[in-house]
Amino acid sequence: MGFLVTTLIFIVVGVIACFCAGICCNRGPSTNLLHLTLIITATVCCWMMWAIVYLAQLKPLIVPILSEGE
């Protein structure tokens, strides 16, 4: 439940940021495309970082298991 809800929150924040960039920084089609690309990339990177940390906490590795040869 928490993973899906937070993923939806990231999507909503990304869409709102895209609309705000389109309204506030309207300087032409190529600049708008650059702004949208940067916002989408930043949103996906932040979501991936959060997802990796969240999923790593589901089954943590407390003590590494070493083989006999090490």
PDB file of N, CA, C, O and CB in Angstrom:
ATOM      1  N   MET A   1       0.824  -1.194   0.000  1.00  0.00           N
ATOM      2  CA  MET A   1       0.000   0.000   0.000  1.00  0.00           C
ATOM      3  C   MET A   1       0.866   1.254   0.000  1.00  0.00           C
ATOM      4  O   MET A   1       0.601   2.184  -0.762  1.00  0.00           O
ATOM      5  CB  MET A   1      -0.936   0.000   1.205  1.00  0.00           C
ATOM      6  N   GLY A   2       1.892   1.295   0.840  1.00  0.00           N
ATOM      7  CA  GLY A   2       2.727   2.480   0.934  1.00  0.00           C
ATOM      8  C   GLY A   2       3.507   2.743  -0.332  1.00  0.00           C
ATOM      9  O   GLY A   2       3.717   3.898  -0.700  1.00  0.00           O
ATOM     10  N   PHE A   3       3.946   1.682  -1.012  1.00  0.00           N
ATOM     11  CA  PHE A   3       4.725   1.840  -2.237  1.00  0.00           C
ATOM     12  C   PHE A   3       3.873   2.468  -3.333  1.00  0.00           C
ATOM     13  O   PHE A   3       4.321   3.380  -4.027  1.00  0.00           O
ATOM     14  CB  PHE A   3       5.281   0.485  -2.704  1.00  0.00           C
ATOM     15  N   LEU A   4       2.651   1.983  -3.487  1.00  0.00           N
ATOM     16  CA  LEU A   4       1.767   2.489  -4.537  1.00  0.00           C
ATOM     17  C   LEU A   4       1.346   3.930  -4.265  1.00  0.00           C
ATOM     18  O   LEU A   4       1.328   4.753  -5.180  1.00  0.00           O
ATOM     19  CB  LEU A   4       0.531   1.599  -4.663  1.00  0.00           C
ATOM     20  N   VAL A   5       1.013   4.235  -3.037  1.00  0.00           N
ATOM     21  CA  VAL A   5       0.571   5.589  -2.687  1.00  0.00           C
ATOM     22  C   VAL A   5       1.694   6.601  -2.911  1.00  0.00           C
ATOM     23  O   VAL A   5       1.459   7.676  -3.462  1.00  0.00           O
ATOM     24  CB  VAL A   5       0.096   5.639  -1.219  1.00  0.00           C
ATOM     25  N   THR A   6       2.895   6.266  -2.492  1.00  0.00           N
ATOM     26  CA  THR A   6       4.003   7.197  -2.655  1.00  0.00           C
ATOM     27  C   THR A   6       4.386   7.323  -4.122  1.00  0.00           C
ATOM     28  O   THR A   6       4.801   8.399  -4.553  1.00  0.00           O
ATOM     29  CB  THR A   6       5.208   6.747  -1.828  1.00  0.00           C
ATOM     30  N   THR A   7       4.259   6.262  -4.893  1.00  0.00           N
ATOM     31  CA  THR A   7       4.505   6.349  -6.331  1.00  0.00           C
ATOM     32  C   THR A   7       3.512   7.309  -6.983  1.00  0.00           C
ATOM     33  O   THR A   7       3.892   8.110  -7.838  1.00  0.00           O
ATOM     34  CB  THR A   7       4.411   4.955  -6.983  1.00  0.00           C
ATOM     35  N   LEU A   8       2.264   7.232  -6.589  1.00  0.00           N
ATOM     36  CA  LEU A   8       1.258   8.162  -7.112  1.00  0.00           C
ATOM     37  C   LEU A   8       1.554   9.596  -6.695  1.00  0.00           C
ATOM     38  O   LEU A   8       1.320  10.524  -7.469  1.00  0.00           O
ATOM     39  CB  LEU A   8      -0.136   7.760  -6.633  1.00  0.00           C
ATOM     40  N   ILE A   9       2.062   9.790  -5.487  1.00  0.00           N
ATOM     41  CA  ILE A   9       2.431  11.128  -5.029  1.00  0.00           C
ATOM     42  C   ILE A   9       3.562  11.681  -5.889  1.00  0.00           C
ATOM     43  O   ILE A   9       3.531  12.852  -6.269  1.00  0.00           O
ATOM     44  CB  ILE A   9       2.847  11.102  -3.542  1.00  0.00           C
ATOM     45  N   PHE A  10       4.555  10.861  -6.199  1.00  0.00           N
ATOM     46  CA  PHE A  10       5.647  11.307  -7.074  1.00  0.00           C
ATOM     47  C   PHE A  10       5.122  11.687  -8.454  1.00  0.00           C
ATOM     48  O   PHE A  10       5.568  12.679  -9.030  1.00  0.00           O
ATOM     49  CB  PHE A  10       6.717  10.209  -7.204  1.00  0.00           C
ATOM     50  N   ILE A  11       4.185  10.917  -8.988  1.00  0.00           N
ATOM     51  CA  ILE A  11       3.615  11.220 -10.301  1.00  0.00           C
ATOM     52  C   ILE A  11       2.865  12.547 -10.267  1.00  0.00           C
ATOM     53  O   ILE A  11       3.014  13.371 -11.168  1.00  0.00           O
ATOM     54  CB  ILE A  11       2.676  10.090 -10.758  1.00  0.00           C
ATOM     55  N   VAL A  12       2.066  12.750  -9.235  1.00  0.00           N
ATOM     56  CA  VAL A  12       1.295  13.997  -9.119  1.00  0.00           C
ATOM     57  C   VAL A  12       2.224  15.198  -8.984  1.00  0.00           C
ATOM     58  O   VAL A  12       2.003  16.226  -9.624  1.00  0.00           O
ATOM     59  CB  VAL A  12       0.338  13.932  -7.912  1.00  0.00           C
ATOM     60  N   VAL A  13       3.256  15.079  -8.162  1.00  0.00           N
ATOM     61  CA  VAL A  13       4.209  16.185  -7.990  1.00  0.00           C
ATOM     62  C   VAL A  13       4.936  16.476  -9.304  1.00  0.00           C
ATOM     63  O   VAL A  13       5.166  17.639  -9.634  1.00  0.00           O
ATOM     64  CB  VAL A  13       5.232  15.854  -6.876  1.00  0.00           C
ATOM     65  N   GLY A  14       5.297  15.439 -10.053  1.00  0.00           N
ATOM     66  CA  GLY A  14       5.951  15.631 -11.343  1.00  0.00           C
ATOM     67  C   GLY A  14       5.056  16.339 -12.345  1.00  0.00           C
ATOM     68  O   GLY A  14       5.513  17.221 -13.072  1.00  0.00           O
ATOM     69  N   VAL A  15       3.784  15.960 -12.389  1.00  0.00           N
ATOM     70  CA  VAL A  15       2.840  16.599 -13.310  1.00  0.00           C
ATOM     71  C   VAL A  15       2.623  18.058 -12.919  1.00  0.00           C
ATOM     72  O   VAL A  15       2.583  18.930 -13.787  1.00  0.00           O
ATOM     73  CB  VAL A  15       1.493  15.841 -13.323  1.00  0.00           C
ATOM     74  N   ILE A  16       2.484  18.329 -11.638  1.00  0.00           N
ATOM     75  CA  ILE A  16       2.306  19.712 -11.183  1.00  0.00           C
ATOM     76  C   ILE A  16       3.537  20.549 -11.509  1.00  0.00           C
ATOM     77  O   ILE A  16       3.412  21.702 -11.920  1.00  0.00           O
ATOM     78  CB  ILE A  16       2.023  19.753  -9.669  1.00  0.00           C
ATOM     79  N   ALA A  17       4.722  19.979 -11.328  1.00  0.00           N
ATOM     80  CA  ALA A  17       5.954  20.706 -11.650  1.00  0.00           C
ATOM     81  C   ALA A  17       6.038  20.985 -13.146  1.00  0.00           C
ATOM     82  O   ALA A  17       6.502  22.054 -13.545  1.00  0.00           O
ATOM     83  CB  ALA A  17       7.191  19.908 -11.189  1.00  0.00           C
ATOM     84  N   CYS A  18       5.600  20.048 -13.977  1.00  0.00           N
ATOM     85  CA  CYS A  18       5.606  20.275 -15.432  1.00  0.00           C
ATOM     86  C   CYS A  18       4.656  21.416 -15.813  1.00  0.00           C
ATOM     87  O   CYS A  18       4.999  22.262 -16.638  1.00  0.00           O
ATOM     88  CB  CYS A  18       5.207  18.980 -16.183  1.00  0.00           C
ATOM     89  N   PHE A  19       3.475  21.436 -15.218  1.00  0.00           N
ATOM     90  CA  PHE A  19       2.537  22.521 -15.497  1.00  0.00           C
ATOM     91  C   PHE A  19       3.073  23.868 -15.022  1.00  0.00           C
ATOM     92  O   PHE A  19       2.943  24.871 -15.723  1.00  0.00           O
ATOM     93  CB  PHE A  19       1.197  22.236 -14.837  1.00  0.00           C
ATOM     94  N   CYS A  20       3.671  23.893 -13.840  1.00  0.00           N
ATOM     95  CA  CYS A  20       4.232  25.147 -13.323  1.00  0.00           C
ATOM     96  C   CYS A  20       5.380  25.646 -14.193  1.00  0.00           C
ATOM     97  O   CYS A  20       5.495  26.849 -14.426  1.00  0.00           O
ATOM     98  CB  CYS A  20       4.715  24.960 -11.884  1.00  0.00           C
ATOM     99  N   ALA A  21       6.218  24.757 -14.668  1.00  0.00           N
ATOM    100  CA  ALA A  21       7.319  25.159 -15.545  1.00  0.00           C
ATOM    101  C   ALA A  21       6.779  25.679 -16.873  1.00  0.00           C
ATOM    102  O   ALA A  21       7.327  26.626 -17.437  1.00  0.00           O
ATOM    103  CB  ALA A  21       8.281  23.977 -15.785  1.00  0.00           C
ATOM    104  N   GLY A  22       5.713  25.067 -17.373  1.00  0.00           N
ATOM    105  CA  GLY A  22       5.111  25.532 -18.616  1.00  0.00           C
ATOM    106  C   GLY A  22       4.482  26.907 -18.486  1.00  0.00           C
ATOM    107  O   GLY A  22       4.506  27.697 -19.430  1.00  0.00           O
ATOM    108  N   ILE A  23       3.925  27.192 -17.329  1.00  0.00           N
ATOM    109  CA  ILE A  23       3.286  28.490 -17.107  1.00  0.00           C
ATOM    110  C   ILE A  23       4.317  29.574 -16.792  1.00  0.00           C
ATOM    111  O   ILE A  23       4.254  30.674 -17.341  1.00  0.00           O
ATOM    112  CB  ILE A  23       2.267  28.390 -15.969  1.00  0.00           C
ATOM    113  N   CYS A  24       5.259  29.263 -15.912  1.00  0.00           N
ATOM    114  CA  CYS A  24       6.213  30.276 -15.440  1.00  0.00           C
ATOM    115  C   CYS A  24       7.362  30.528 -16.407  1.00  0.00           C
ATOM    116  O   CYS A  24       7.846  31.657 -16.493  1.00  0.00           O
ATOM    117  CB  CYS A  24       6.775  29.861 -14.111  1.00  0.00           C
ATOM    118  N   CYS A  25       7.802  29.534 -17.122  1.00  0.00           N
ATOM    119  CA  CYS A  25       9.003  29.648 -17.964  1.00  0.00           C
ATOM    120  C   CYS A  25       8.677  29.355 -19.415  1.00  0.00           C
ATOM    121  O   CYS A  25       9.289  28.468 -20.010  1.00  0.00           O
ATOM    122  CB  CYS A  25      10.103  28.696 -17.475  1.00  0.00           C
ATOM    123  N   ASN A  26       7.742  30.066 -19.997  1.00  0.00           N
ATOM    124  CA  ASN A  26       7.320  29.845 -21.373  1.00  0.00           C
ATOM    125  C   ASN A  26       8.178  30.693 -22.297  1.00  0.00           C
ATOM    126  O   ASN A  26       7.870  31.861 -22.537  1.00  0.00           O
ATOM    127  CB  ASN A  26       5.817  30.177 -21.556  1.00  0.00           C
ATOM    128  N   ARG A  27       9.266  30.105 -22.823  1.00  0.00           N
ATOM    129  CA  ARG A  27      10.202  30.860 -23.657  1.00  0.00           C
ATOM    130  C   ARG A  27      10.394  30.253 -25.027  1.00  0.00           C
ATOM    131  O   ARG A  27      11.355  30.602 -25.713  1.00  0.00           O
ATOM    132  CB  ARG A  27      11.527  30.964 -22.973  1.00  0.00           C
ATOM    133  N   GLY A  28       9.540  29.378 -25.446  1.00  0.00           N
ATOM    134  CA  GLY A  28       9.681  28.756 -26.759  1.00  0.00           C
ATOM    135  C   GLY A  28       9.618  27.253 -26.660  1.00  0.00           C
ATOM    136  O   GLY A  28       9.770  26.685 -25.578  1.00  0.00           O
ATOM    137  N   PRO A  29       9.390  26.603 -27.800  1.00  0.00           N
ATOM    138  CA  PRO A  29       9.194  25.151 -27.770  1.00  0.00           C
ATOM    139  C   PRO A  29      10.439  24.369 -27.351  1.00  0.00           C
ATOM    140  O   PRO A  29      10.320  23.382 -26.625  1.00  0.00           O
ATOM    141  CB  PRO A  29       8.751  24.679 -29.120  1.00  0.00           C
ATOM    142  N   SER A  30      11.621  24.782 -27.787  1.00  0.00           N
ATOM    143  CA  SER A  30      12.816  24.007 -27.436  1.00  0.00           C
ATOM    144  C   SER A  30      13.166  24.174 -25.956  1.00  0.00           C
ATOM    145  O   SER A  30      13.605  23.218 -25.317  1.00  0.00           O
ATOM    146  CB  SER A  30      14.007  24.436 -28.311  1.00  0.00           C
ATOM    147  N   THR A  31      12.982  25.354 -25.416  1.00  0.00           N
ATOM    148  CA  THR A  31      13.252  25.584 -23.999  1.00  0.00           C
ATOM    149  C   THR A  31      12.233  24.857 -23.134  1.00  0.00           C
ATOM    150  O   THR A  31      12.583  24.290 -22.099  1.00  0.00           O
ATOM    151  CB  THR A  31      13.241  27.085 -23.684  1.00  0.00           C
ATOM    152  N   ASN A  32      10.980  24.871 -23.553  1.00  0.00           N
ATOM    153  CA  ASN A  32       9.952  24.142 -22.803  1.00  0.00           C
ATOM    154  C   ASN A  32      10.235  22.650 -22.801  1.00  0.00           C
ATOM    155  O   ASN A  32      10.039  21.984 -21.784  1.00  0.00           O
ATOM    156  CB  ASN A  32       8.564  24.410 -23.392  1.00  0.00           C
ATOM    157  N   LEU A  33      10.694  22.116 -23.928  1.00  0.00           N
ATOM    158  CA  LEU A  33      11.033  20.700 -23.995  1.00  0.00           C
ATOM    159  C   LEU A  33      12.193  20.378 -23.056  1.00  0.00           C
ATOM    160  O   LEU A  33      12.192  19.340 -22.393  1.00  0.00           O
ATOM    161  CB  LEU A  33      11.384  20.301 -25.433  1.00  0.00           C
ATOM    162  N   LEU A  34      13.181  21.269 -23.003  1.00  0.00           N
ATOM    163  CA  LEU A  34      14.309  21.066 -22.089  1.00  0.00           C
ATOM    164  C   LEU A  34      13.842  21.077 -20.634  1.00  0.00           C
ATOM    165  O   LEU A  34      14.256  20.232 -19.841  1.00  0.00           O
ATOM    166  CB  LEU A  34      15.381  22.150 -22.309  1.00  0.00           C
ATOM    167  N   HIS A  35      12.984  22.027 -20.286  1.00  0.00           N
ATOM    168  CA  HIS A  35      12.475  22.101 -18.913  1.00  0.00           C
ATOM    169  C   HIS A  35      11.688  20.845 -18.552  1.00  0.00           C
ATOM    170  O   HIS A  35      11.865  20.295 -17.465  1.00  0.00           O
ATOM    171  CB  HIS A  35      11.590  23.345 -18.734  1.00  0.00           C
ATOM    172  N   LEU A  36      10.830  20.393 -19.444  1.00  0.00           N
ATOM    173  CA  LEU A  36      10.042  19.191 -19.168  1.00  0.00           C
ATOM    174  C   LEU A  36      10.935  17.962 -19.045  1.00  0.00           C
ATOM    175  O   LEU A  36      10.710  17.102 -18.194  1.00  0.00           O
ATOM    176  CB  LEU A  36       8.998  18.973 -20.267  1.00  0.00           C
ATOM    177  N   THR A  37      11.951  17.886 -19.902  1.00  0.00           N
ATOM    178  CA  THR A  37      12.872  16.755 -19.821  1.00  0.00           C
ATOM    179  C   THR A  37      13.617  16.739 -18.498  1.00  0.00           C
ATOM    180  O   THR A  37      13.777  15.682 -17.888  1.00  0.00           O
ATOM    181  CB  THR A  37      13.864  16.797 -20.971  1.00  0.00           C
ATOM    182  N   LEU A  38      14.074  17.901 -18.050  1.00  0.00           N
ATOM    183  CA  LEU A  38      14.784  17.983 -16.772  1.00  0.00           C
ATOM    184  C   LEU A  38      13.873  17.646 -15.597  1.00  0.00           C
ATOM    185  O   LEU A  38      14.296  16.957 -14.669  1.00  0.00           O
ATOM    186  CB  LEU A  38      15.373  19.377 -16.586  1.00  0.00           C
ATOM    187  N   ILE A  39      12.642  18.117 -15.624  1.00  0.00           N
ATOM    188  CA  ILE A  39      11.704  17.851 -14.534  1.00  0.00           C
ATOM    189  C   ILE A  39      11.346  16.367 -14.481  1.00  0.00           C
ATOM    190  O   ILE A  39      11.318  15.771 -13.404  1.00  0.00           O
ATOM    191  CB  ILE A  39      10.430  18.700 -14.699  1.00  0.00           C
ATOM    192  N   ILE A  40      11.076  15.779 -15.632  1.00  0.00           N
ATOM    193  CA  ILE A  40      10.725  14.355 -15.657  1.00  0.00           C
ATOM    194  C   ILE A  40      11.906  13.508 -15.211  1.00  0.00           C
ATOM    195  O   ILE A  40      11.733  12.547 -14.460  1.00  0.00           O
ATOM    196  CB  ILE A  40      10.271  13.930 -17.066  1.00  0.00           C
ATOM    197  N   THR A  41      13.112  13.858 -15.668  1.00  0.00           N
ATOM    198  CA  THR A  41      14.306  13.116 -15.260  1.00  0.00           C
ATOM    199  C   THR A  41      14.531  13.222 -13.755  1.00  0.00           C
ATOM    200  O   THR A  41      14.834  12.224 -13.102  1.00  0.00           O
ATOM    201  CB  THR A  41      15.538  13.629 -16.013  1.00  0.00           C
ATOM    202  N   ALA A  42      14.388  14.416 -13.205  1.00  0.00           N
ATOM    203  CA  ALA A  42      14.570  14.607 -11.767  1.00  0.00           C
ATOM    204  C   ALA A  42      13.518  13.837 -10.970  1.00  0.00           C
ATOM    205  O   ALA A  42      13.834  13.239  -9.942  1.00  0.00           O
ATOM    206  CB  ALA A  42      14.508  16.098 -11.416  1.00  0.00           C
ATOM    207  N   THR A  43      12.280  13.849 -11.436  1.00  0.00           N
ATOM    208  CA  THR A  43      11.216  13.126 -10.742  1.00  0.00           C
ATOM    209  C   THR A  43      11.466  11.617 -10.756  1.00  0.00           C
ATOM    210  O   THR A  43      11.294  10.947  -9.738  1.00  0.00           O
ATOM    211  CB  THR A  43       9.861  13.438 -11.380  1.00  0.00           C
ATOM    212  N   VAL A  44      11.870  11.087 -11.908  1.00  0.00           N
ATOM    213  CA  VAL A  44      12.128   9.648 -12.013  1.00  0.00           C
ATOM    214  C   VAL A  44      13.333   9.265 -11.154  1.00  0.00           C
ATOM    215  O   VAL A  44      13.313   8.227 -10.492  1.00  0.00           O
ATOM    216  CB  VAL A  44      12.367   9.242 -13.491  1.00  0.00           C
ATOM    217  N   CYS A  45      14.381  10.090 -11.158  1.00  0.00           N
ATOM    218  CA  CYS A  45      15.563   9.780 -10.343  1.00  0.00           C
ATOM    219  C   CYS A  45      15.234   9.803  -8.849  1.00  0.00           C
ATOM    220  O   CYS A  45      15.674   8.928  -8.103  1.00  0.00           O
ATOM    221  CB  CYS A  45      16.693  10.777 -10.644  1.00  0.00           C
ATOM    222  N   CYS A  46      14.468  10.793  -8.416  1.00  0.00           N
ATOM    223  CA  CYS A  46      14.077  10.846  -7.000  1.00  0.00           C
ATOM    224  C   CYS A  46      13.202   9.656  -6.632  1.00  0.00           C
ATOM    225  O   CYS A  46      13.358   9.076  -5.557  1.00  0.00           O
ATOM    226  CB  CYS A  46      13.334  12.157  -6.693  1.00  0.00           C
ATOM    227  N   TRP A  47      12.269   9.286  -7.533  1.00  0.00           N
ATOM    228  CA  TRP A  47      11.421   8.135  -7.254  1.00  0.00           C
ATOM    229  C   TRP A  47      12.241   6.860  -7.179  1.00  0.00           C
ATOM    230  O   TRP A  47      12.013   6.032  -6.297  1.00  0.00           O
ATOM    231  CB  TRP A  47      10.339   8.000  -8.315  1.00  0.00           C
ATOM    232  N   MET A  48      13.201   6.685  -8.097  1.00  0.00           N
ATOM    233  CA  MET A  48      14.024   5.477  -8.079  1.00  0.00           C
ATOM    234  C   MET A  48      14.856   5.395  -6.805  1.00  0.00           C
ATOM    235  O   MET A  48      15.005   4.314  -6.236  1.00  0.00           O
ATOM    236  CB  MET A  48      14.938   5.437  -9.305  1.00  0.00           C
ATOM    237  N   MET A  49      15.397   6.515  -6.353  1.00  0.00           N
ATOM    238  CA  MET A  49      16.173   6.507  -5.111  1.00  0.00           C
ATOM    239  C   MET A  49      15.278   6.127  -3.940  1.00  0.00           C
ATOM    240  O   MET A  49      15.661   5.311  -3.101  1.00  0.00           O
ATOM    241  CB  MET A  49      16.827   7.886  -4.863  1.00  0.00           C
ATOM    242  N   TRP A  50      14.089   6.714  -3.881  1.00  0.00           N
ATOM    243  CA  TRP A  50      13.168   6.375  -2.803  1.00  0.00           C
ATOM    244  C   TRP A  50      12.766   4.898  -2.877  1.00  0.00           C
ATOM    245  O   TRP A  50      12.714   4.218  -1.852  1.00  0.00           O
ATOM    246  CB  TRP A  50      11.919   7.274  -2.866  1.00  0.00           C
ATOM    247  N   ALA A  51      12.482   4.401  -4.087  1.00  0.00           N
ATOM    248  CA  ALA A  51      12.043   3.014  -4.246  1.00  0.00           C
ATOM    249  C   ALA A  51      13.134   2.034  -3.836  1.00  0.00           C
ATOM    250  O   ALA A  51      12.844   1.020  -3.202  1.00  0.00           O
ATOM    251  CB  ALA A  51      11.627   2.752  -5.690  1.00  0.00           C
ATOM    252  N   ILE A  52      14.383   2.322  -4.188  1.00  0.00           N
ATOM    253  CA  ILE A  52      15.482   1.439  -3.815  1.00  0.00           C
ATOM    254  C   ILE A  52      15.634   1.394  -2.298  1.00  0.00           C
ATOM    255  O   ILE A  52      15.807   0.319  -1.725  1.00  0.00           O
ATOM    256  CB  ILE A  52      16.794   1.901  -4.474  1.00  0.00           C
ATOM    257  N   VAL A  53      15.572   2.537  -1.654  1.00  0.00           N
ATOM    258  CA  VAL A  53      15.703   2.577  -0.188  1.00  0.00           C
ATOM    259  C   VAL A  53      14.512   1.878   0.467  1.00  0.00           C
ATOM    260  O   VAL A  53      14.688   1.131   1.429  1.00  0.00           O
ATOM    261  CB  VAL A  53      15.809   4.045   0.315  1.00  0.00           C
ATOM    262  N   TYR A  54      13.312   2.111  -0.043  1.00  0.00           N
ATOM    263  CA  TYR A  54      12.117   1.485   0.523  1.00  0.00           C
ATOM    264  C   TYR A  54      12.171  -0.031   0.382  1.00  0.00           C
ATOM    265  O   TYR A  54      11.911  -0.759   1.340  1.00  0.00           O
ATOM    266  CB  TYR A  54      10.858   2.028  -0.155  1.00  0.00           C
ATOM    267  N   LEU A  55      12.508  -0.500  -0.811  1.00  0.00           N
ATOM    268  CA  LEU A  55      12.544  -1.943  -1.040  1.00  0.00           C
ATOM    269  C   LEU A  55      13.703  -2.609  -0.308  1.00  0.00           C
ATOM    270  O   LEU A  55      13.596  -3.777   0.065  1.00  0.00           O
ATOM    271  CB  LEU A  55      12.643  -2.233  -2.525  1.00  0.00           C
ATOM    272  N   ALA A  56      14.800  -1.901  -0.095  1.00  0.00           N
ATOM    273  CA  ALA A  56      15.920  -2.469   0.648  1.00  0.00           C
ATOM    274  C   ALA A  56      15.571  -2.679   2.111  1.00  0.00           C
ATOM    275  O   ALA A  56      16.161  -3.533   2.773  1.00  0.00           O
ATOM    276  CB  ALA A  56      17.140  -1.571   0.531  1.00  0.00           C
ATOM    277  N   GLN A  57      14.622  -1.914   2.620  1.00  0.00           N
ATOM    278  CA  GLN A  57      14.236  -2.054   4.017  1.00  0.00           C
ATOM    279  C   GLN A  57      13.243  -3.194   4.235  1.00  0.00           C
ATOM    280  O   GLN A  57      12.999  -3.579   5.379  1.00  0.00           O
ATOM    281  CB  GLN A  57      13.644  -0.759   4.518  1.00  0.00           C
ATOM    282  N   LEU A  58      12.664  -3.742   3.163  1.00  0.00           N
ATOM    283  CA  LEU A  58      11.707  -4.836   3.331  1.00  0.00           C
ATOM    284  C   LEU A  58      12.389  -6.109   3.818  1.00  0.00           C
ATOM    285  O   LEU A  58      11.830  -6.839   4.637  1.00  0.00           O
ATOM    286  CB  LEU A  58      10.981  -5.106   2.018  1.00  0.00           C
ATOM    287  N   LYS A  59      13.589  -6.377   3.320  1.00  0.00           N
ATOM    288  CA  LYS A  59      14.336  -7.552   3.758  1.00  0.00           C
ATOM    289  C   LYS A  59      15.799  -7.150   3.900  1.00  0.00           C
ATOM    290  O   LYS A  59      16.594  -7.381   2.989  1.00  0.00           O
ATOM    291  CB  LYS A  59      14.169  -8.750   2.753  1.00  0.00           C
ATOM    292  N   PRO A  60      16.158  -6.555   5.023  1.00  0.00           N
ATOM    293  CA  PRO A  60      17.529  -6.051   5.166  1.00  0.00           C
ATOM    294  C   PRO A  60      18.540  -7.171   5.355  1.00  0.00           C
ATOM    295  O   PRO A  60      18.215  -8.247   5.858  1.00  0.00           O
ATOM    296  CB  PRO A  60      17.613  -5.091   6.337  1.00  0.00           C
ATOM    297  N   LEU A  61      19.756  -6.899   4.946  1.00  0.00           N
ATOM    298  CA  LEU A  61      20.863  -7.819   5.157  1.00  0.00           C
ATOM    299  C   LEU A  61      21.574  -7.359   6.420  1.00  0.00           C
ATOM    300  O   LEU A  61      22.325  -6.384   6.399  1.00  0.00           O
ATOM    301  CB  LEU A  61      21.841  -7.863   3.916  1.00  0.00           C
ATOM    302  N   ILE A  62      21.334  -8.065   7.521  1.00  0.00           N
ATOM    303  CA  ILE A  62      21.879  -7.624   8.807  1.00  0.00           C
ATOM    304  C   ILE A  62      23.348  -8.020   8.941  1.00  0.00           C
ATOM    305  O   ILE A  62      24.196  -7.175   9.228  1.00  0.00           O
ATOM    306  CB  ILE A  62      21.064  -8.219   9.969  1.00  0.00           C
ATOM    307  N   VAL A  63      23.643  -9.279   8.736  1.00  0.00           N
ATOM    308  CA  VAL A  63      25.010  -9.770   8.863  1.00  0.00           C
ATOM    309  C   VAL A  63      25.345 -10.540   7.591  1.00  0.00           C
ATOM    310  O   VAL A  63      24.637 -11.486   7.244  1.00  0.00           O
ATOM    311  CB  VAL A  63      25.183 -10.671  10.141  1.00  0.00           C
ATOM    312  N   PRO A  64      26.415 -10.153   6.885  1.00  0.00           N
ATOM    313  CA  PRO A  64      26.769 -10.912   5.694  1.00  0.00           C
ATOM    314  C   PRO A  64      27.203 -12.337   6.055  1.00  0.00           C
ATOM    315  O   PRO A  64      27.859 -12.538   7.077  1.00  0.00           O
ATOM    316  CB  PRO A  64      27.884 -10.196   4.924  1.00  0.00           C
ATOM    317  N   ILE A  65      26.853 -13.300   5.250  1.00  0.00           N
ATOM    318  CA  ILE A  65      27.221 -14.688   5.459  1.00  0.00           C
ATOM    319  C   ILE A  65      28.460 -14.985   4.612  1.00  0.00           C
ATOM    320  O   ILE A  65      28.397 -14.951   3.383  1.00  0.00           O
ATOM    321  CB  ILE A  65      26.039 -15.648   5.098  1.00  0.00           C
ATOM    322  N   LEU A  66      29.560 -15.271   5.254  1.00  0.00           N
ATOM    323  CA  LEU A  66      30.801 -15.544   4.562  1.00  0.00           C
ATOM    324  C   LEU A  66      30.974 -17.045   4.347  1.00  0.00           C
ATOM    325  O   LEU A  66      30.568 -17.856   5.179  1.00  0.00           O
ATOM    326  CB  LEU A  66      31.984 -14.974   5.343  1.00  0.00           C
ATOM    327  N   SER A  67      31.575 -17.394   3.233  1.00  0.00           N
ATOM    328  CA  SER A  67      31.846 -18.814   2.993  1.00  0.00           C
ATOM    329  C   SER A  67      33.113 -19.218   3.734  1.00  0.00           C
ATOM    330  O   SER A  67      33.802 -18.364   4.293  1.00  0.00           O
ATOM    331  CB  SER A  67      31.986 -19.107   1.470  1.00  0.00           C
ATOM    332  N   GLU A  68      33.426 -20.507   3.745  1.00  0.00           N
ATOM    333  CA  GLU A  68      34.559 -21.015   4.504  1.00  0.00           C
ATOM    334  C   GLU A  68      35.899 -20.514   3.969  1.00  0.00           C
ATOM    335  O   GLU A  68      36.841 -20.358   4.746  1.00  0.00           O
ATOM    336  CB  GLU A  68      34.541 -22.521   4.496  1.00  0.00           C
ATOM    337  N   GLY A  69      36.009 -20.261   2.680  1.00  0.00           N
ATOM    338  CA  GLY A  69      37.269 -19.867   2.077  1.00  0.00           C
ATOM    339  C   GLY A  69      37.639 -18.409   2.316  1.00  0.00           C
ATOM    340  O   GLY A  69      38.780 -18.027   2.055  1.00  0.00           O
ATOM    341  N   GLU A  70      36.745 -17.606   2.789  1.00  0.00           N
ATOM    342  CA  GLU A  70      37.035 -16.170   2.924  1.00  0.00           C
ATOM    343  C   GLU A  70      37.515 -15.819   4.280  1.00  0.00           C
ATOM    344  O   GLU A  70      37.800 -14.653   4.552  1.00  0.00           O
ATOM    345  CB  GLU A  70      35.833 -15.354   2.610  1.00  0.00           C
TER     346      GLU A  70
END
